[in-house]
Amino acid sequence: MLFKEQYAEIATIARTIFDNPELGYKEVKTRQTVIDFLQKVNPAIELDSFSTTGLKTSLGSGKELNIAFIAELDAVYAPSHWRADKSTGAAHNCGHYTQVAIALALYRYFFVSGVYRSLDYKLTFIFVPAEEYLDLAYRDELLKSKQISYYGGKPEAMKLGVFDDIDIGICVHAMGGEFSERTIETNCDLAGFLYKRYTFGSEKRRMRALTRFPRKRLQHVHAVQRRSGPEPPAAERLGEGQNESDRDGIRHVHERNSEPHYCRV
């Protein structure tokens, strides 16, 4: 079976991406790894670029239905991770490197076997940057220079029309925890996230926050400075009037080089 034959090569690529994590809109090495593999498999491949580091390519034509397999290129900010990039704090503890490896394995299978020709649909592979919502000071600069219009890579791709010809999108994501046997979950609820931003302008306010938030829910709070740029929409800010349930999802707010960092909850 072709998947077993290519396992060692795909595993090596996955490990390469894992060992070289990059934050969103900065996935230069990861993008090149994807390009190198796809061009090796199919020297005549046509690749469309979008959102600074995003890529899109298709197999098959002249078919009404277009199904996309979507993989995310970026890492998260997790400087304490055992394989974090020491200079950026990026780490692949969200498992996006596995998505990219799976997408490449599927592309090679369908192209080399020629199976895509017998499908009733066109098959498209989309490699999306900046799925994680972080490193916003850098993205502010991209916004100011009009390189992007949205902080997130998927909204940006939608704005650019990357998904306009897609009828069905398929995503996979690594699951947390340990399992005694191979396990998958379908129709899961890993769709979207709630974004909350906190600014503690003084040590007194920081300490007050530490005493108010239950430690089991708030792992770390460090004083952060207000980032430059426009305030986020009111719906994204946690005000004094919001109740305890609004704080249930808090994971981690961290300061690095006086720049606030954010988390998905």
N, C-alpha and C positions, 0 to 999 in steps of 0.2 A: 504493500500500500504506500502511495506516495508520501503520505503524512509521516510514516515511520522512516522513510528514506531521507526525508529532509529535516528530521527532528534535530539532529546535532547542529546543523547550520542555523536553524531558527532559534535554538536555545542559545547559541553563541551571540546572535544578534540581540536577543532579549537581554542577555547579560551585559552586553556592551551599552545598551540604552540605560539599564539599571545603574551601571557604574558611572554614567555620565549624565546625571539629572540636570534638567534645565527648566527654569521658570517660564511662564507663559509669554508668548511673543518673542522669546529668546531661544527657541528650540533649534538652533542652527545646526548643531552636531546631529541631533536626532533626525532632523529633516534630511540631512545629507546621507545618513545611514539608510533611510527609507529610499531615497533616490538611487543610491548605489545598488541596493538589492534589486529594485524593480527594473532598472536598466540592465542589470546582469541577466535577469530572467527574460526580459523582453526588450532588446536593444531598440526596437521601433516604437516603444511606448510613448504615448502623448500624455504629458503631465501639465495640469493647470495649477498655477500658484494663486494663493489668496491670503489675505490677512498676515502679511509678512512671512510666515513660515508654513502656512497651510498648503496641502496638496490634494488634488482630486484627479482620478483617472478611471476609465471605464473599460469594460470588456463587452463586446457585442454591440450591435446597432440595428436600427430598423425595427425595434420592438416597442410596443406601446407602454409596457410596464417597466419601471426602472427601480430596482431595489438597491439601496446603499448599505454598505457595511462601514460603520463609523468608528474610528479609533482616535484617541486623544493623545497628544504628543507631550504634554507638559508634566512637570513634577509639582510637588507642594513645597512649602517652606517648612522644613523640619530639621533645624540645625543639630538637634541631638540624635538624629538617626545615625545608625552605625555606618551607612554609606552616603552620608550627606556630603555635598560639595562644600569644602571648607570656606571657600571664598563667597559663595552665594547663599548657603544654607538650604539649597534645593535637595530634595530626596524623593525617591520613587516609592514611598510607603503607601501610596494610593493605588499602585498596581497598573498605572497606565502603560508601562513598558510591556505588559502582557497583552494589552489590546493591540498594540502596534505589531507585536510578533505574530499574533493570531491573524491579523489582517494580511500580513505578508505571506504567511503560510497558505492562506486561502487563495490569495492572488496567484501564487506559484502553482497551486494545485489546479485551479481552473484554467490557467493559461497553458501549462505544460500538457495537461491531459486533453485539452480541447473541449472539455465538457461544457464550457460556457456557450459554445455554438449551438448546443441542443436545448438550452434553456428557453423558456417562454418569455423571459424578461432580460433586460439589460442589467448588468451587474456593475455597480460603481463603488469605488473605494475612496473614502474621504478621511483624510488625516487632519484633525482639527487642532489648532493651537489654543492655548490659554483657556482651558476648561475651568481651571481653578480660579477663584476670585480673590486675588492677592497681588502683592507688589504694585499697589495702585499708584504710588508716586511715579514709577516708571511709565505706567500706562497713561497717567496724566500728560506726560511729555509726548507720548505718541498721539494722544488726542489733540494737543496743542499744535503739533506739526501736521495734523490731518492724515496721519498714517492709518489710524483706525477711527471708528465712530463709537464703538462700544468697548467697555472694559473686558467683557467676556468674548471668547473666540467664537462660540456658537451664535450668539446674537449678531456678531459682526459678519459671520458667514451667511446668516439669513438675510441681512441687509444687502450683502453683495450679490445675492441670488444664487449662492452655491447649492441651495436645496430646492430651487425652483422646479427643476426637472425630476425631482425624486418623489416617488409615490409611497415608498415604504422605507423606513430607516431602521436598521438593526444595530444595536449596541451591546457590548458585553462589558462586564466589570468584575474585577476580583472581589471575592467575598472575604470578610474578616472571620477570624476564628479558626479552630482546628476541627477537621472532620475525619472520621475513621475510614471513609470511602469517598470517592469522587462525588461531588454534590453540585447541583445547579439549582437555581431558582428562577422561575419565569414570572412575568407580570409583577416584578418587584417594585418597591416604592422608592427606588433611588432616582427620582425624577425631580430636579429642582432643589433649591436650598433657601434657607432664610438667612439674610445678611443683616448683621447688627454691628454698629460701630460705636466704640466707647472712647471718650477723651477724658483723661484725668489730668487736669491742669496743674495740680500741686500735690505735694507729698501728703498733705492733710486729706485731700479728696481721695487720693489713692488708698490710704489706710482706711478711710471710711467705707470705700467700696469693698475692701478685703473683709471687713467685719460684717457688712450687710449681705454679701453673697455667700451662700453655703459653700464650704471648701470642696465638698464632694461634687459640686456642680462646676465650680470655677477652679481650674487647676492652677493657672498662673495668671497674675495680672501685674504688669509692669507699667510704670508711668509712660505715657506716650505723648508726643507733641502733635498738635493739630496739623494735618497734612495740608499742603497748598492746594489750591483749586477750589471749585465750587463745593458747597455742602451737599451731601447726598440727600435724596428726597426724604421727606418727613417720615414716610413709611419705613425707611431703612434705619431710623434712629430710635434708640430706646430712651424714652423720656421718663421723668419722675413718676408720671401717672400710670405707667404700665405695671402690671401685676407680676407676681412671682412666676406664673406659668410662662411669661415671656422670657424668663431667664433659664428655663429648663434645658435648653439646648446648648448653652454656652460651653465652649470647649477651651479655647486658648486665645488670649490676646497677648502679643509679645512685642517688645521693642527691640529693634536692631538698628544701630547707628541713627538713633533719634527718629526712626521712621516707623509709623504704626503698621502692624501686620494684622491680617484679618483671617477669619476662619469660616468654613461652611458648617452649618448646624442643622 
